[in-house]
Amino acid sequence: MLVRSMIFGLILACVAPQTAPPPPPERSPQMVLPEGAVSLRKEIACEEGQGWIKRQLKAAFNAQKTYMADYDLYSGFDILGFKPPEGGRYTICNNSQDCRPCTAKNLDGTTSACGAVGPKLIACTQPIGYGEGENGRPYFRICGTGNLDDDDTLDVWSIDDANNLINEVNDCEE
């Protein structure tokens, strides 16, 4: 009897009319983001961008210190072999003539996502460079300038020979 009920149920399931799933809701041509989505996007961009520049400035710091240990002086990026990975939203400068430009691209892969961050933009509040200081002691100060959310405020970071990593201007603060 149980087997007969199961077979009858299977036959009904096969013969019963199938209902189509409902059509997807129509999308408006302009997508409306939920409240807070824009701030979440900015928060993610800030975490990724600021993490990237901190890692690159630390790498430049290590390159300078390694070179200093070998040659008793600091030097330019070419001699140090410092080249940040492609796609960064910051221009990093060792001095006004020794910069690694912003290389970020938009989603189309062809246009720059660097905005106002030019190839030699230095927005640090303190002078940058390397050489011998007033006290005869070698020094360096490297600056990274970026724009994480395409507004008028730049994100400015620096690192010096004492390993002071400073966010001089924070583009991520409201």
C-alpha positions in Angstrom: 0.0 0.0 0.0 2.8 2.4 0.9 4.5 1.6 -2.4 1.3 2.3 -4.3 0.9 5.7 -2.6 4.5 6.6 -3.5 4.0 5.7 -7.1 0.7 7.6 -7.3 2.5 10.7 -5.8 5.3 10.5 -8.4 2.8 10.2 -11.2 0.9 13.3 -9.9 4.1 15.2 -9.6 5.0 14.5 -13.2 1.6 15.2 -14.6 0.8 18.3 -12.5 1.2 21.6 -14.3 4.6 23.2 -13.6 4.6 26.8 -12.6 7.3 29.1 -14.0 9.3 31.1 -11.6 8.3 34.7 -11.3 10.2 37.1 -13.6 13.0 39.1 -12.1 12.0 42.5 -10.9 12.6 45.3 -13.4 15.7 47.4 -12.7 15.6 51.1 -13.1 18.2 52.6 -15.4 19.7 54.4 -12.5 20.6 52.1 -9.6 19.8 53.5 -6.2 22.3 52.5 -3.6 21.1 51.7 -0.2 21.8 54.2 2.5 25.4 53.8 3.8 26.7 52.0 0.6 28.7 55.0 -0.5 30.3 55.4 2.9 31.1 51.6 2.9 32.7 51.9 -0.5 34.8 54.8 0.8 35.8 52.9 3.9 36.9 49.9 1.8 38.9 52.2 -0.5 40.5 53.9 2.4 41.5 50.6 4.1 43.0 49.2 0.9 44.6 52.5 -0.3 46.1 53.4 3.1 47.3 49.9 3.6 49.0 50.0 0.2 50.8 53.3 0.8 52.0 52.2 4.3 53.5 49.0 2.9 55.2 50.9 0.0 56.7 53.5 2.3 57.9 50.8 4.7 59.5 49.0 1.6 61.2 52.3 0.6 62.4 52.8 4.2 63.9 49.3 4.2 65.6 49.9 0.8 67.1 53.1 2.1 68.3 51.5 5.3 69.8 48.6 3.5 71.6 50.9 1.1 72.9 53.0 4.0 74.2 49.8 5.7 76.2 49.0 2.6 77.4 52.4 1.4 77.0 54.9 4.3 74.5 57.1 2.4 70.9 57.3 1.2 70.1 57.3 -2.5 67.5 57.6 -5.2 64.8 55.1 -6.1 66.6 53.9 -9.3 69.8 53.1 -7.4 67.8 51.5 -4.6 65.7 49.5 -7.1 62.5 50.7 -5.5 59.5 50.2 -7.7 56.0 50.0 -6.2 53.6 47.5 -7.8 51.3 48.8 -10.6 47.9 50.0 -9.7 48.7 52.2 -6.7 46.6 55.4 -6.2 49.6 57.3 -4.8 52.6 59.1 -6.2 55.6 58.4 -4.1 58.5 60.8 -4.1 62.0 60.6 -2.7 62.6 64.2 -3.8 61.0 66.5 -6.4 62.8 64.8 -9.3 62.6 61.2 -8.0 59.0 60.1 -8.0 57.1 56.9 -8.7 53.7 58.0 -10.3 50.2 56.9 -9.5 49.4 54.0 -11.8 45.8 53.2 -10.9 43.3 52.5 -13.7 39.5 52.7 -13.7 37.5 49.6 -14.3 37.7 50.0 -18.1 41.5 49.5 -17.6 42.5 52.4 -19.9 41.8 55.6 -18.1 43.6 56.9 -15.1 42.0 56.7 -11.6 44.6 59.0 -10.2 42.5 62.2 -10.4 44.5 65.2 -9.3 47.5 63.1 -8.3 50.0 63.9 -10.9 53.3 62.1 -11.6 55.3 64.4 -9.4 52.7 65.7 -7.0 54.2 66.3 -3.5 51.7 67.4 -0.9 53.8 66.7 2.2 53.8 69.4 4.8 57.5 68.8 5.6 60.4 69.0 3.1 61.4 65.7 1.5 64.7 64.4 0.1 67.8 62.7 1.2 71.4 63.6 1.9 73.4 65.1 4.7 71.5 67.2 7.2 72.6 70.3 9.0 74.2 68.3 11.8 76.2 66.3 9.3 74.0 63.2 9.9 72.5 61.5 6.8 68.7 61.7 6.5 65.8 60.9 4.2 62.1 61.7 4.1 59.8 60.1 1.5 56.3 61.3 0.7 53.2 59.5 -0.7 50.3 61.5 -2.1 47.0 60.0 -3.2 43.3 60.6 -3.6 41.2 57.7 -2.5 37.7 59.1 -3.1 38.1 61.6 -5.9 37.3 64.6 -3.8 39.4 67.8 -3.2 41.2 66.4 -0.2 44.4 64.4 -0.8 45.7 61.6 1.4 49.3 62.4 2.4 51.8 60.1 4.1 55.5 60.4 4.9 58.2 58.3 6.4 61.7 59.4 7.5 65.0 57.8 8.4 63.8 57.4 12.0 60.9 55.2 10.7 58.3 57.8 11.6 55.3 56.9 9.4 52.9 59.8 9.5 49.5 60.4 7.9 49.9 64.2 7.4 46.6 64.7 5.7 43.9 62.1 6.0 41.5 61.8 3.0 39.5 59.3 4.9 38.3 61.6 7.6 34.9 63.3 7.2 
